[in-house]
Amino acid sequence: MKLDSEAMRTAFPALTVGDLMQTRVHTASPDDTLAHVHRQMRMSGFRHLPVVDGDRLVGVISDRNILLAWARGAETPVRDFMTRYTEWVHPEMLAKEAAARMIHDKIGSLVVVDRAQRVVGIITETDFLRLAHRALIIQEAASQEEG
């Protein structure tokens, strides 16, 4: 089935990161232990947590980082295994640009910051899967109307 580009343009006009991002963000500190962050991820359902030092974004820790680091011990600080973060996006960025960056860099999330560099959200591969699911439902409805 070919996606009807007109239906997609109508349903999803110039979506931004702010349209798709999760604003309920849990964060970690570089001094938090792997055990603490793992527990926080399990309770919140998140697989990626921005790591902040005060208000400053310094990295991100993922469930994959924790899995790889667990052999070092549950009390190991996050700073030893977090991905040092230099990339972030603003809510105004087009969603297609954020998706392209995630695909190119082979990453599962991007932290969203405001102009003062404070964490305001996170956009993940799951957010893009939700969008794809909605697009497929819209496409199916458009096809049924034609037929």
GUSE-489024 format. One line per field, with one value per residue: residue in one letter; residue number from 0; x, y, z of N, C-alpha, C, O in turn. Coordinates in Angstrom, 1 decimal. Layout:
aa: [a_...];
i: [NUM_...];
n.c1: [X_...];
n.c2: [Y_...];
n.c3: [Z_...];
ca.c1: [X_...];
ca.c2: [Y_...];
ca.c3: [Z_...];
c.c1: [X_...];
c.c2: [Y_...];
c.c3: [Z_...];
o.c1: [X_...];
o.c2: [Y_...];
o.c3: [Z_...];
***
This chain:
aa: [m_k_l_d_s_e_a_m_r_t_a_f_p_a_l_t_v_g_d_l_m_q_t_r_v_h_t_a_s_p_d_d_t_l_a_h_v_h_r_q_m_r_m_s_g_f_r_h_l_p_v_v_d_g_d_r_l_v_g_v_i_s_d_r_n_i_l_l_a_w_a_r_g_a_e_t_p_v_r_d_f_m_t_r_y_t_e_w_v_h_p_e_m_l_a_k_e_a_a_a_r_m_i_h_d_k_i_g_s_l_v_v_v_d_r_a_q_r_v_v_g_i_i_t_e_t_d_f_l_r_l_a_h_r_a_l_i_i_q_e_a_a_s_q_e_e_g];
i: [0_1_2_3_4_5_6_7_8_9_10_11_12_13_14_15_16_17_18_19_20_21_22_23_24_25_26_27_28_29_30_31_32_33_34_35_36_37_38_39_40_41_42_43_44_45_46_47_48_49_50_51_52_53_54_55_56_57_58_59_60_61_62_63_64_65_66_67_68_69_70_71_72_73_74_75_76_77_78_79_80_81_82_83_84_85_86_87_88_89_90_91_92_93_94_95_96_97_98_99_100_101_102_103_104_105_106_107_108_109_110_111_112_113_114_115_116_117_118_119_120_121_122_123_124_125_126_127_128_129_130_131_132_133_134_135_136_137_138_139_140_141_142_143_144_145_146];
n.c1: [0.8_0.6_1.5_-0.7_0.3_-1.0_-3.0_-1.4_0.0_-2.1_-3.0_-0.7_0.7_3.8_5.0_6.5_9.2_8.3_5.6_5.6_7.2_7.8_6.8_6.9_9.4_11.8_14.8_18.3_21.1_24.7_25.9_24.1_23.4_23.8_21.8_19.9_19.0_18.2_16.0_14.4_13.8_12.4_10.1_9.1_8.7_10.3_13.0_15.2_17.1_17.7_20.8_21.5_23.4_22.9_21.2_22.2_22.5_24.3_24.5_23.2_21.5_20.8_18.7_20.2_22.8_22.9_22.6_24.9_26.8_26.2_27.7_29.8_28.8_26.1_26.2_27.7_28.5_26.4_27.8_30.0_29.1_27.3_26.2_28.0_26.7_26.3_24.6_21.5_18.1_15.7_12.3_11.1_12.2_11.9_10.1_10.8_13.5_14.6_14.1_15.7_18.2_18.4_18.2_20.6_22.6_22.2_20.7_18.5_17.0_16.5_17.3_15.3_15.7_15.1_15.6_17.2_18.7_17.6_16.3_13.4_11.9_11.8_12.4_11.7_12.4_10.0_8.1_8.1_7.3_4.7_3.6_3.9_2.1_-0.3_-0.3_-0.6_-3.2_-4.7_-4.1_-5.3_-8.0_-8.4_-8.1_-10.2_-12.4_-12.0_-12.5];
n.c2: [-1.2_2.1_5.2_7.9_10.9_13.4_13.0_12.5_15.0_16.6_15.5_15.6_18.3_19.8_18.8_19.4_18.8_19.5_18.9_16.2_15.3_13.9_15.4_14.9_14.3_12.3_12.7_12.0_12.2_12.7_11.5_9.6_6.1_3.1_1.2_2.8_4.4_2.4_1.4_3.7_3.9_1.5_2.0_4.3_3.6_4.6_4.4_5.9_8.3_11.7_13.1_15.3_18.0_20.0_22.4_21.8_20.0_17.0_14.5_11.3_8.4_5.1_2.2_0.3_1.1_0.7_-2.1_-3.0_-2.1_-3.2_-5.4_-4.2_-3.4_-2.6_-0.2_1.5_4.7_6.7_8.5_7.1_5.5_6.8_8.2_10.7_13.8_15.8_16.6_17.9_19.0_21.6_22.4_23.5_22.5_20.7_17.7_15.7_16.3_15.8_13.0_12.2_12.8_11.0_8.6_8.7_9.0_6.7_6.5_6.3_8.3_11.8_14.5_17.3_20.7_24.0_27.5_28.4_26.3_24.3_21.2_20.2_18.2_15.0_13.2_10.1_7.0_5.6_7.6_8.3_5.9_5.8_7.9_6.9_4.8_6.2_7.4_5.3_4.4_6.5_6.5_4.0_4.6_6.6_5.1_3.3_5.1_5.8_3.4];
n.c3: [0.0_-0.9_0.7_1.0_0.1_0.3_2.2_4.4_4.6_5.3_7.7_9.3_9.5_9.1_11.6_14.8_17.0_19.6_19.3_19.5_21.6_24.9_27.8_30.5_32.2_33.7_35.5_35.9_38.2_37.9_40.0_40.9_41.6_39.6_40.4_41.6_39.4_37.7_39.1_39.1_36.4_36.0_37.5_36.3_33.7_31.6_29.3_28.8_30.4_30.9_32.1_34.5_35.8_38.3_36.7_34.3_31.3_31.0_30.0_29.0_30.2_29.5_29.4_28.2_28.6_31.3_31.5_30.2_32.1_34.5_35.5_36.8_39.2_41.2_42.7_41.2_40.0_37.9_36.2_35.3_33.2_31.6_28.5_27.3_26.8_24.0_22.1_21.5_21.2_20.2_21.0_18.8_16.5_13.4_13.3_11.5_11.0_13.5_13.6_11.4_12.4_14.6_13.3_11.6_13.6_15.0_17.5_20.2_21.4_21.9_23.8_24.8_25.0_26.4_25.4_27.4_27.9_29.6_30.5_28.9_27.8_26.2_23.2_21.7_20.0_20.3_20.4_17.7_16.6_17.5_16.1_13.4_13.6_13.9_11.5_9.7_10.4_9.6_6.9_6.2_6.8_4.8_2.5_2.7_2.4_-0.3_-1.6];
ca.c1: [0.0_1.3_1.0_-1.2_1.0_-1.9_-3.6_-0.3_0.2_-3.3_-3.0_0.5_1.4_5.0_5.1_7.7_9.6_7.4_4.3_5.7_8.0_7.2_7.2_7.0_10.8_12.6_16.3_19.3_22.3_25.9_26.2_23.2_23.9_23.0_20.7_18.9_18.5_17.4_14.7_13.6_13.4_11.3_8.9_8.5_8.5_11.2_14.3_16.3_17.0_18.7_21.6_21.7_24.2_22.2_20.2_22.9_22.5_25.6_24.6_21.9_21.7_19.8_18.6_21.3_24.0_22.9_22.8_26.4_27.6_25.8_28.8_30.7_28.2_24.9_26.5_28.6_27.8_25.9_28.8_30.9_28.6_26.3_26.6_28.2_25.7_26.6_23.6_20.1_17.2_14.8_11.0_10.7_12.9_10.9_10.2_11.5_14.9_15.0_14.1_16.8_19.4_18.4_18.6_22.0_23.5_21.8_20.4_17.1_16.3_17.1_16.8_14.8_16.0_14.6_16.6_18.1_19.4_17.0_15.6_11.9_11.3_12.6_11.7_12.3_11.9_8.7_7.2_8.0_6.4_3.3_3.3_3.8_0.9_-1.4_-0.3_-1.2_-4.6_-5.3_-4.0_-6.3_-9.3_-8.5_-8.2_-11.6_-13.2_-11.9_-13.0];
ca.c2: [0.0_3.4_6.2_9.0_12.1_14.5_12.6_12.7_16.4_17.2_14.9_15.9_19.4_20.3_18.5_19.7_18.0_19.9_18.2_14.7_14.9_13.6_16.5_14.3_13.8_12.0_12.9_11.4_13.0_11.9_10.8_8.5_4.8_2.3_0.6_3.9_4.8_1.2_1.4_4.8_3.5_0.5_2.6_5.3_3.1_5.2_3.7_6.9_9.5_12.8_13.2_16.7_18.4_21.2_22.6_21.6_18.6_16.5_13.2_10.5_7.1_4.3_0.9_-0.5_1.5_0.0_-3.5_-3.2_-1.7_-3.9_-6.2_-3.4_-3.3_-1.7_1.1_2.3_6.0_6.9_9.2_6.2_4.8_7.6_8.7_12.2_14.5_17.1_16.9_18.1_19.7_22.5_22.0_24.1_21.7_19.9_16.3_15.0_16.6_15.0_11.6_12.0_12.8_9.8_7.5_8.9_8.8_5.4_6.7_6.0_9.4_13.1_15.4_18.5_21.8_25.3_28.4_28.5_24.9_23.5_20.1_20.4_17.0_14.0_12.5_8.8_6.2_5.2_8.7_8.2_4.7_6.2_8.8_6.0_4.1_7.1_7.6_4.0_4.4_7.6_5.9_3.0_5.2_7.2_4.0_2.8_6.1_5.8_2.2];
ca.c3: [0.0_-1.0_1.5_0.3_0.7_0.6_3.5_5.4_4.8_6.0_9.1_10.1_8.9_9.7_13.0_15.4_18.2_20.6_19.1_19.7_22.8_26.2_28.7_31.8_32.1_34.9_35.2_36.9_38.5_37.6_41.3_41.2_41.3_38.6_41.0_41.8_38.1_37.2_39.8_38.6_35.0_36.1_38.1_35.4_32.3_30.7_29.0_28.7_31.4_30.8_33.3_34.7_37.0_38.5_35.6_33.0_30.7_30.9_29.4_29.1_30.6_28.9_30.0_27.5_29.4_32.6_31.2_29.9_33.2_35.7_36.1_37.6_40.5_41.3_43.3_40.3_39.7_36.5_35.4_34.7_32.1_30.8_27.2_27.5_25.8_23.4_21.2_22.0_20.2_20.7_20.7_17.5_15.4_12.7_13.8_10.5_11.2_14.7_13.2_10.6_13.3_15.4_12.3_11.2_14.7_15.6_18.9_20.5_22.0_21.9_24.9_24.3_25.9_26.0_25.0_28.5_28.0_30.6_29.9_28.9_27.3_25.5_22.1_21.6_18.9_20.6_19.9_16.2_16.3_17.7_14.9_12.3_13.8_13.6_10.0_9.1_10.7_8.7_5.5_6.1_6.7_3.5_1.5_2.8_1.8_-1.7_-2.1];
c.c1: [0.9_0.7_0.5_-0.6_0.1_-2.6_-2.6_-0.1_-0.9_-3.3_-1.8_1.3_2.6_5.1_6.5_8.0_8.7_6.0_4.4_6.4_7.2_7.7_7.4_8.4_11.4_14.1_17.1_20.4_23.5_26.3_25.3_23.8_23.1_21.8_19.5_18.2_17.7_16.0_13.8_13.1_12.2_10.0_8.3_8.1_9.4_12.5_15.5_16.1_18.1_19.5_21.9_22.6_23.7_21.1_20.9_22.9_23.9_25.7_23.2_22.3_20.5_19.8_19.8_22.6_24.1_23.1_24.3_27.2_27.3_26.9_29.7_30.1_27.1_25.1_27.4_27.8_27.5_27.0_29.7_30.4_27.6_27.0_26.8_27.5_26.2_25.5_22.2_19.3_16.3_13.4_10.5_11.3_11.8_11.2_11.0_13.0_15.4_15.1_15.4_18.1_19.5_18.8_20.1_22.9_23.2_21.6_18.9_16.3_17.2_16.5_16.4_15.1_15.4_15.8_17.6_18.9_18.9_16.2_14.1_11.2_12.3_11.8_12.4_11.7_10.5_7.7_7.0_7.2_5.0_2.8_3.0_2.5_-0.3_-1.5_-0.9_-2.7_-5.3_-5.2_-5.1_-7.7_-9.5_-8.7_-9.7_-12.6_-13.2_-12.6_-14.4];
c.c2: [1.2_4.4_7.4_10.3_13.2_14.2_12.9_14.2_17.1_16.7_15.4_17.1_19.9_20.1_18.9_18.7_18.3_19.2_16.8_14.4_14.6_14.8_16.0_13.6_13.5_12.2_12.2_12.4_12.1_11.1_9.6_7.2_4.1_1.7_1.6_4.2_3.6_1.2_2.5_4.5_2.5_1.1_3.6_4.8_3.7_4.4_4.6_8.0_10.5_12.8_14.7_17.0_19.8_21.3_22.2_20.2_18.2_15.1_12.6_9.1_6.2_2.9_0.0_-0.1_0.7_-1.5_-3.8_-2.9_-2.5_-4.8_-5.5_-3.1_-2.3_-0.4_1.9_3.6_6.1_7.5_8.3_5.5_5.5_7.9_10.2_12.9_15.8_17.5_17.0_18.8_20.6_22.0_22.5_23.3_20.8_18.4_15.5_15.2_15.8_13.5_11.3_11.9_11.5_8.6_7.5_8.5_7.4_5.5_6.6_7.2_10.7_13.9_16.7_19.6_23.1_26.2_28.6_27.2_24.1_22.4_20.3_19.2_16.1_13.4_11.2_8.1_5.7_6.3_8.6_7.0_5.0_7.1_7.9_5.2_4.9_7.3_6.4_4.0_5.4_7.1_4.9_3.6_5.9_6.2_3.5_3.8_6.1_4.5_1.9];
c.c3: [0.0_-0.1_0.7_0.9_1.0_2.0_4.6_5.7_5.6_7.5_9.9_9.4_9.7_11.2_13.5_16.6_19.4_20.5_19.5_21.0_24.0_27.1_30.2_31.8_33.5_34.5_36.2_37.1_38.2_38.8_41.6_40.9_40.2_39.1_41.2_40.4_37.5_37.8_39.3_37.2_35.1_36.6_37.1_34.0_31.3_30.5_28.8_29.7_31.1_32.1_33.4_35.9_37.3_37.5_34.2_32.6_30.5_30.2_29.4_29.4_30.1_29.6_29.4_28.3_30.7_32.5_31.0_31.2_34.5_36.3_37.0_39.0_40.5_41.9_42.5_40.0_38.2_35.6_34.7_33.4_31.2_29.5_27.4_26.4_25.3_22.4_21.9_21.0_20.9_20.3_19.3_16.3_14.7_13.1_12.8_10.6_12.4_14.3_12.4_11.4_14.1_14.5_12.0_12.4_15.5_17.1_19.0_21.1_21.8_23.0_24.3_25.4_25.4_25.7_26.1_28.8_29.2_29.9_30.1_28.3_26.7_24.4_21.8_20.3_19.1_20.2_18.4_15.8_16.5_16.6_13.7_12.4_13.5_12.1_9.3_9.3_9.8_7.3_5.3_6.0_5.3_2.4_1.5_2.2_0.3_-2.3_-1.9];
o.c1: [1.8_-0.5_1.3_-0.9_0.4_-2.7_-3.0_0.1_-0.7_-3.6_-2.0_2.4_2.5_5.3_7.5_7.2_8.3_5.4_3.4_6.2_6.0_8.9_7.9_8.5_11.3_14.5_16.6_20.6_23.5_27.0_25.6_24.7_22.0_20.7_18.4_17.0_16.6_15.0_12.6_11.9_11.2_8.9_7.0_7.3_9.2_12.9_16.6_14.9_19.2_18.9_22.5_22.5_24.1_20.3_20.2_23.2_24.7_26.8_22.2_23.4_19.4_20.7_20.3_23.4_25.1_23.9_24.8_28.3_28.1_26.9_30.4_30.8_27.2_24.4_27.8_26.6_28.2_27.1_30.3_31.2_27.0_28.2_25.8_27.6_26.5_25.4_21.9_19.9_16.1_13.2_9.7_10.9_10.9_12.3_11.7_13.8_16.5_16.0_16.0_19.0_20.6_19.5_20.8_23.9_23.9_22.1_18.1_15.1_18.4_15.3_17.1_14.7_15.1_17.0_18.8_19.6_19.6_15.6_13.5_10.0_13.5_10.5_13.7_10.8_9.7_6.6_6.0_6.5_4.1_1.6_2.1_1.8_-1.2_-2.6_-1.7_-3.4_-6.3_-6.2_-5.7_-8.5_-10.6_-9.5_-10.2_-13.6_-14.2_-13.2_-14.9];
o.c2: [1.3_4.6_7.9_10.6_14.0_15.1_13.3_14.6_17.9_17.5_15.6_16.9_20.3_21.0_18.8_17.9_17.3_19.0_16.2_13.3_15.0_15.0_16.8_12.4_14.4_11.8_11.7_13.3_10.9_10.1_8.8_7.1_4.5_1.7_1.3_4.3_3.9_0.9_2.3_4.9_2.6_0.8_3.7_5.4_3.4_3.7_4.1_8.5_10.1_12.7_15.3_16.3_20.8_20.5_22.3_19.2_18.9_14.7_13.2_8.6_6.6_2.6_-0.9_-1.0_0.2_-2.1_-4.8_-3.5_-2.4_-4.9_-6.1_-2.7_-1.2_0.6_3.0_3.5_5.6_7.2_8.6_5.0_5.0_7.9_10.9_12.6_16.7_18.7_16.2_19.3_20.5_21.3_21.8_23.5_20.3_18.0_14.6_14.2_15.3_12.8_10.3_11.1_10.9_7.7_6.5_7.8_7.1_4.8_6.8_7.1_10.7_14.0_17.3_19.4_23.3_25.8_29.0_27.1_23.2_22.6_20.5_19.1_16.3_13.2_11.2_8.6_5.6_6.0_8.9_7.0_4.6_6.9_8.1_5.0_4.5_7.3_6.6_3.5_5.1_7.3_4.9_3.1_5.9_6.5_3.2_3.4_6.3_4.6_0.9];
o.c3: [0.8_0.0_-0.2_2.0_2.0_2.8_5.7_6.8_6.4_8.4_11.1_8.9_10.8_12.0_12.8_16.9_20.1_21.5_19.9_21.5_24.1_27.2_31.0_31.4_34.4_33.4_37.3_36.3_38.3_38.7_42.5_40.0_39.9_38.5_40.9_40.3_36.9_37.1_39.1_36.9_34.4_36.0_37.1_33.3_30.1_31.4_28.7_29.8_31.0_33.2_32.5_36.9_36.6_37.3_33.2_33.3_29.8_29.8_29.7_29.1_30.2_30.3_30.1_28.5_31.1_33.3_31.6_31.3_35.4_37.6_37.8_39.9_39.8_41.6_42.9_39.7_37.3_34.5_33.7_32.6_30.2_29.3_27.7_25.2_26.1_22.0_22.8_20.0_22.1_19.3_18.7_15.1_15.4_13.2_13.1_10.3_12.4_14.8_12.5_11.1_14.2_14.9_12.1_12.2_16.4_17.9_18.1_21.3_21.6_23.2_23.4_26.5_24.2_25.7_25.9_29.8_29.6_28.9_31.1_28.4_26.8_24.5_21.7_19.7_18.1_19.7_17.9_14.8_15.7_16.1_12.9_11.4_12.8_11.5_8.3_8.4_9.2_6.6_4.2_5.1_4.7_1.5_0.4_1.6_-0.3_-3.4_-2.3];
***
